[in-house]
Amino acid sequence: PDKPDFYEGRARVKALAGKWEGARDDAAAALAHDPNFAAALLIRSAANRTLGHPRAALVDANHAVDLNPHNLDALLERGLVHMALGDKAGAWGDWSNAVRYAKETGREDDAAARAAAHYLSQ
């Protein structure tokens, strides 16, 4: 298939199953078709973070945030990457922004906003 949605969907299924190497590979295939596919960037970021490659994860997380600075999922993921890199201030900044943007747009119940609020409470 030459559709990035196919590879992103398969990457998501593999990520949910904990098959992170396969998720990373399928996300990369989606990104080969569309390098600005935010969902695929976030899956590859999560895969690289989980597999112990936080610097590679940061590249994708930064790109996802650059594409849409108010993307709650992107801010949550980049915060997790910052934490994996030992950058607590960077993590808290991203999570605080996610919570603030969620409140400003009436999306406090969004899963990413709730997760960010949880991390901030720890």
Secondary structure, 3 states (H helix, E strand, C coil): CCCHHHHHHHHHHHHHCCCHHHHHHHHHHHHHHCCCCHHHHHHHHHHHHHCCCHHHHHHHHHHHHHHCCCCHHHHHHHHHHHHHCCCHHHHHHHHHHHHHHHHHCCCCCCHHHHHHHHHHHC
